[in-house]
Amino acid sequence: DVTSRRTGAGFAKRVLALLPEEANVKKTPYTATARDGYEIPIFAYHEEKGRGKGAGNDVDGQLKPAVLYLHGGGMIFGSTGLFERAIKGDVDATGVAHFSVDYRVAPESPHPIPVSDCYDALTWLHSHARDFGIDNSRISVRGLSAGGGLAAGVCLMARDGGLQPPIAKQILECPMLDDRNTEPSPSDPLSDSGLVTWSWDDNWTGWKALLGEGVGGKRVDVYAAPARAENLGGLPDTYVDVGTLDIFARECEQYVERLREAGVKVEWHLYKGVPHGFEFRGMQSEIAKRAAANRRAAI
């Protein structure tokens, strides 16, 4: 159930706390008003040294790129604070400011609230970009796991809503895209492998919390489950990665194939022999270091 999954998230907290603290990265809190009046917490992370007027502005006064960051947590837990050290590490490595959204989670806030919070945060950043020294044509949307699914949903919303200038890139890291992926097929080699770190039961719990009785049905909104979108044309350049021992591997691969068929430029990384969350479970491994380098290059 949701409660036990939230309790189990303590492991992720302990692992992420092992990451080094980046003293050169400053955190500044903001809020954006959601469509229902809720004040969405947003945290800007930017380099301390060489900082000019705003979070994205360097000493040369040029407008800079930025990332809207959406944390993971299976749609039912997670926060900016949980992933803060990872975010700071990426900001320190790339020099690109990240704006992390503490969107509301299910089941207390079911669909469409989480993805709407994320989109409302995007439009806030988009409209205030110059105040932060940011070029709003160079804003990417980045998400991990559930946040990756939300990032994909936000990009669909931005395309359909005609956001101008459009999102520069979507960066989807082991994204949670398809509510129909709640049990293994008989031929799935992962079904009895014991290597799955986010299971089909976990996935069902997250999707059920988000969608209620509609999970797996015929009328699920594509902004909740982007794998259901029939039209993927007109989306921004895309980065996707996942491990072969992740239950999301097949849905990610199918999404990549369909993006390419729709004419979207895609950078795709399938990492052999690693499960969901491998980059945090084996941070010093060569494959985790390679994944981090690829993600930072995409940023």
C-alpha positions in Angstrom: 0.0 0.0 0.0 1.0 3.7 -0.2 1.9 3.9 3.5 4.4 1.0 3.3 6.0 2.4 0.1 6.4 5.8 1.8 8.0 4.1 4.8 10.3 2.2 2.4 11.5 5.4 0.9 13.7 5.9 3.9 16.2 3.7 2.1 16.4 6.2 -0.7 16.9 9.0 1.8 19.8 7.2 3.4 21.4 6.5 0.0 21.0 10.0 -1.4 22.5 11.4 1.8 25.7 9.8 0.9 26.2 12.2 -2.0 28.6 15.0 -1.4 27.3 18.4 -0.5 28.1 21.0 -3.1 29.1 24.3 -1.3 29.2 26.2 -4.6 25.5 25.8 -5.2 23.0 28.1 -3.6 19.3 27.3 -3.0 16.5 29.9 -3.1 12.9 29.2 -2.4 10.0 30.5 -4.5 6.3 29.7 -5.0 4.1 29.6 -8.1 0.3 29.8 -7.9 -1.4 26.7 -9.2 -4.7 26.9 -11.2 -6.6 26.0 -8.0 -4.9 28.7 -5.9 -2.4 26.3 -4.2 1.1 27.8 -3.7 3.5 25.4 -5.3 7.0 25.3 -3.7 9.8 25.7 -6.2 13.5 25.7 -5.3 16.1 27.3 -7.5 19.6 25.8 -7.4 22.3 27.9 -9.0 26.0 28.4 -8.8 27.2 30.8 -6.1 30.4 31.9 -7.9 30.1 34.2 -10.9 26.4 34.8 -10.3 25.0 38.0 -11.7 21.5 39.3 -11.4 19.6 36.1 -11.3 19.7 32.3 -10.9 20.7 31.8 -14.5 22.7 34.9 -15.2 26.5 34.7 -15.4 28.9 37.7 -15.1 28.8 38.3 -18.8 25.2 39.3 -18.6 24.1 36.8 -21.2 20.7 35.0 -20.8 21.3 31.4 -19.8 19.5 28.0 -20.1 17.7 26.4 -17.2 16.1 23.2 -16.2 12.7 22.6 -14.6 13.3 19.5 -12.4 10.6 17.0 -11.4 11.6 14.5 -8.7 10.9 10.8 -8.5 8.7 8.9 -6.0 6.2 6.7 -7.9 3.6 9.5 -7.9 3.1 8.9 -4.2 6.2 10.3 -2.3 9.4 12.2 -2.9 10.4 15.9 -2.6 13.0 18.3 -3.7 14.8 17.8 -0.3 15.1 14.1 -1.0 17.0 14.7 -4.2 18.7 17.9 -3.2 22.3 16.7 -3.2 21.9 15.0 -6.6 20.4 18.2 -8.0 23.3 20.3 -6.5 25.8 17.9 -8.0 24.4 18.4 -11.5 24.2 22.1 -11.2 27.8 22.3 -10.0 28.9 20.0 -12.9 26.9 21.7 -15.7 26.5 25.3 -14.5 22.9 25.2 -15.5 20.3 26.4 -12.9 17.7 23.9 -11.9 14.2 24.8 -10.6 12.8 21.9 -8.7 9.1 21.6 -8.2 7.5 20.1 -5.0 4.4 19.1 -6.8 1.5 17.5 -4.9 1.4 13.7 -4.9 -1.3 11.0 -4.9 -3.5 9.7 -3.4 -4.2 12.9 -1.5 -3.8 14.8 -4.8 -4.8 12.5 -7.7 -4.5 13.3 -11.4 -4.6 15.9 -12.8 -3.1 17.7 -9.8 0.5 16.5 -10.0 1.0 17.2 -13.7 -0.9 20.4 -13.5 1.3 21.6 -10.7 4.3 20.8 -12.8 2.9 22.6 -15.9 1.9 25.6 -13.8 5.5 25.8 -12.4 6.8 25.7 -16.0 4.6 28.6 -17.1 5.7 30.5 -14.0 9.3 30.0 -14.9 8.7 30.7 -18.5 7.0 34.0 -17.8 9.6 35.1 -15.1 12.6 33.8 -17.0 14.2 37.2 -17.7 14.0 38.1 -14.0 16.3 35.1 -13.4 18.6 35.9 -16.3 17.2 32.9 -18.2 16.4 32.6 -21.9 12.9 31.1 -22.0 13.6 29.5 -25.3 16.3 27.4 -23.5 14.2 25.9 -20.7 14.4 22.1 -20.6 12.1 19.8 -18.6 13.8 17.1 -16.7 12.3 14.3 -14.6 13.4 11.1 -12.8 11.1 8.0 -12.7 7.6 9.4 -11.8 9.1 12.8 -12.5 10.1 11.6 -15.9 6.5 10.6 -16.7 5.4 14.0 -15.4 8.0 15.7 -17.6 6.7 13.8 -20.6 3.1 14.9 -19.7 4.2 18.5 -19.3 5.8 18.5 -22.7 2.6 17.1 -24.2 0.6 19.8 -22.4 3.0 22.5 -23.6 2.8 21.3 -27.2 -1.0 21.1 -27.2 -1.3 24.4 -25.5 1.0 26.2 -27.9 3.5 27.4 -25.4 5.8 29.9 -27.1 8.7 29.7 -27.2 8.4 25.9 -26.9 10.3 23.7 -24.4 13.9 23.2 -25.5 14.3 19.6 -24.5 12.7 16.9 -22.4 15.1 14.8 -20.3 13.4 11.6 -19.2 15.4 9.4 -16.8 13.9 5.9 -16.3 10.5 7.5 -16.8 7.2 6.1 -15.5 5.0 6.4 -18.7 2.4 3.6 -18.9 -0.3 2.8 -16.3 -0.9 -0.6 -18.1 2.4 -1.9 -16.9 1.2 -3.4 -13.6 2.0 -7.1 -14.0 4.7 -9.0 -15.9 4.0 -10.9 -19.0 4.6 -14.7 -18.7 7.7 -14.4 -20.9 9.2 -11.4 -19.1 12.6 -12.5 -17.7 12.3 -10.1 -14.8 9.1 -11.7 -13.5 11.0 -14.1 -11.2 14.5 -12.7 -11.3 14.6 -11.1 -7.8 16.5 -8.2 -9.3 13.6 -5.7 -9.6 13.9 -2.7 -7.3 10.6 -1.1 -8.3 8.2 -3.9 -8.7 4.9 -4.3 -10.6 3.1 -4.2 -7.3 4.8 -0.9 -6.5 3.9 0.3 -9.9 0.2 -0.7 -9.5 0.2 1.1 -6.1 1.5 4.3 -7.6 -0.8 4.3 -10.6 -3.8 3.3 -8.6 -3.2 6.2 -6.2 -2.9 8.6 -9.1 -5.8 7.3 -11.3 -8.1 5.5 -8.9 -10.4 2.9 -10.4 -9.6 4.1 -13.9 -6.0 2.6 -13.8 -5.4 0.4 -16.8 -8.8 1.3 -18.4 -9.6 2.8 -21.7 -10.1 6.4 -20.7 -6.8 7.4 -19.1 -5.6 10.9 -19.8 -2.4 11.0 -21.9 -1.1 13.7 -19.7 -1.1 11.2 -16.8 0.2 8.3 -18.9 2.1 9.7 -21.9 2.7 6.2 -23.4 -1.0 6.4 -24.3 -0.6 9.5 -26.5 -1.4 8.6 -30.1 0.4 11.7 -31.5 3.9 12.3 -30.4 4.8 14.8 -33.2 5.9 18.3 -32.4 7.6 17.4 -29.1 11.0 18.8 -28.3 14.3 17.0 -28.7 14.3 14.1 -26.2 16.8 12.3 -24.0 15.7 8.9 -22.5 17.6 6.4 -20.4 16.7 3.2 -18.4 18.3 0.0 -17.3 17.5 -3.4 -18.7 16.5 -4.7 -15.3 14.0 -1.9 -14.8 10.3 -2.8 -15.4 10.1 0.5 -17.3 12.6 -0.7 -19.9 10.1 -1.9 -22.5 7.7 1.0 -22.2 10.6 3.4 -22.5 11.9 1.6 -25.6 8.5 1.7 -27.2 8.1 5.4 -26.4 11.5 6.1 -28.0 10.6 4.2 -31.1 7.3 6.1 -31.4 9.0 9.4 -30.9 11.4 8.7 -33.7 8.6 7.6 -36.0 7.0 10.9 -35.3 10.1 12.8 -36.3 11.4 13.7 -32.9 15.2 13.8 -32.4 16.0 11.3 -29.6 19.1 10.4 -27.6 18.5 6.9 -26.2 20.6 5.0 -23.6 19.7 1.4 -22.5 22.1 0.3 -19.8 22.6 -3.4 -19.5 22.3 -5.3 -16.3 21.1 -2.6 -14.0 17.8 -2.0 -12.2 15.6 1.0 -11.4 17.6 3.6 -9.4 20.9 2.0 -10.3 22.7 5.4 -10.4 22.1 5.9 -6.7 22.5 2.2 -5.6 26.0 1.9 -7.2 27.2 5.5 -7.4 30.8 4.6 -7.8 30.3 2.0 -10.5 31.5 2.8 -14.0 27.9 2.5 -15.5 26.5 4.9 -12.9 29.3 7.4 -13.7 28.6 7.0 -17.5 24.9 7.6 -16.9 25.6 10.7 -14.9 28.0 12.0 -17.6 25.4 11.3 -20.3 22.6 13.1 -18.4 24.9 16.1 -17.7 25.8 16.3 -21.4 22.1 16.3 -22.2 21.6 19.2 -19.8 
